[in-house]
Amino acid sequence: MVNNQQTQIEALLKRDRAIVLFGLVTISVLAWIYILRMAWGIRNMDMTIGMPHMHTWEAFDLVMVFVMWAVMMVAMMVPSASPIVLAFAKIYRKRRECDRLLVPTGAFLLGYLVIWTGFSFLVTLAQWGLHSAALLSPMMVSTSPILGGLLLLFAGIFQLTPLKQACLSYCRSPIGFLMSEWREGTQGAFMMGFRHGGYCVGCCWVLMLLLFVTGVMNLLWVAIIAGFVLIEKMFPFGVWVSRVAGLLLIGWGISMLLPSLS
């Protein structure tokens, strides 16, 4: 009887993993398709595709930029969040054998994405301010070497701070986070995802601002930053990669600032 029950749980775990993984992949792919389509529109200067015009922004422009950032955060962050979502689903199934899994797992992911959506709103306001000050080009790249250099310098220094390392440690230990922060129910799952999202925002928010230097819709750099975040979180050498990247960013920032200050 015990062996039969164990076999059933193992079968459920395999099924759950497949379903959750399929959902995560689907969400990521759809987000990347949206970003690719928008980048194509920018390259062809098709402003009807949802990008803001270069005149003073109207409400529609603000909404479309917010949507762009929110979808971009989904595309960049869901892949690196997949391990903890899968771990949550596995632990939930073992704790609540007969309960439906998809609703609390979806609530966990929703909580994670809600806080990144809040970040998207704030960075949209930042882009609005830079746009109003004529510090961004039509391709959404900083037109000021000083601004670009300062962003790079700040990002590099932040990579070396205890705050960055503390937030990164939570992101790198999904099981430890779940064990220490576990809450029952769908609302509890949402709050767990929200809290974990907070640590991830604390870990990665400065890296996202680098898109103002490289180009907000520069797909190569969007992919590089997303891949870097994935390496930081998932690989044993991620901590050292983070610190080396900080030093490189500091050097890049100084090299950009020196000609402007001389």
Stockholm file with secondary structure:
# STOCKHOLM 1.0

chainA/1-262         MVNNQQTQIEALLKRDRAIVLFGLVTISVLAWIYILRMAWGIRNMDMTIGMPHMHTWEAFDLVMVFVMWAVMMVAMMVPSASPIVLAFAKIYRKRRECDRLLVPTGAFLLGYLVIWTGFSFLVTLAQWGLHSAALLSPMMVSTSPILGGLLLLFAGIFQLTPLKQACLSYCRSPIGFLMSEWREGTQGAFMMGFRHGGYCVGCCWVLMLLLFVTGVMNLLWVAIIAGFVLIEKMFPFGVWVSRVAGLLLIGWGISMLLPSLS
#=GR chainA/1-262 SS CHHHHHHHHHHHHHHHHHHHHHHHHHHHHHHHHHHHHHHHHHHTTCGGGSCCCSSSCCHHHHHHHHHHHHHHHHHHHHHHHHHHHHHHHHHHHHHSTTSCCHHHHHHHHHHHHHHHHHHHHHHHHHHHHHHHTTCBCTTSCBSCHHHHHHHHHHHHHHHTSHHHHHHHHHHHCHHHHHHHHCCCHHHHHHHHHHHHHHHHHHHHHHHHHTHHHHCTTCHHHHHHHHHHHHHHHHSTTHHHHHHHHHHHHHHHHHHHHHHHHC
#=GC SS_cons         CHHHHHHHHHHHHHHHHHHHHHHHHHHHHHHHHHHHHHHHHHHTTCGGGSCCCSSSCCHHHHHHHHHHHHHHHHHHHHHHHHHHHHHHHHHHHHHSTTSCCHHHHHHHHHHHHHHHHHHHHHHHHHHHHHHHTTCBCTTSCBSCHHHHHHHHHHHHHHHTSHHHHHHHHHHHCHHHHHHHHCCCHHHHHHHHHHHHHHHHHHHHHHHHHTHHHHCTTCHHHHHHHHHHHHHHHHSTTHHHHHHHHHHHHHHHHHHHHHHHHC
//
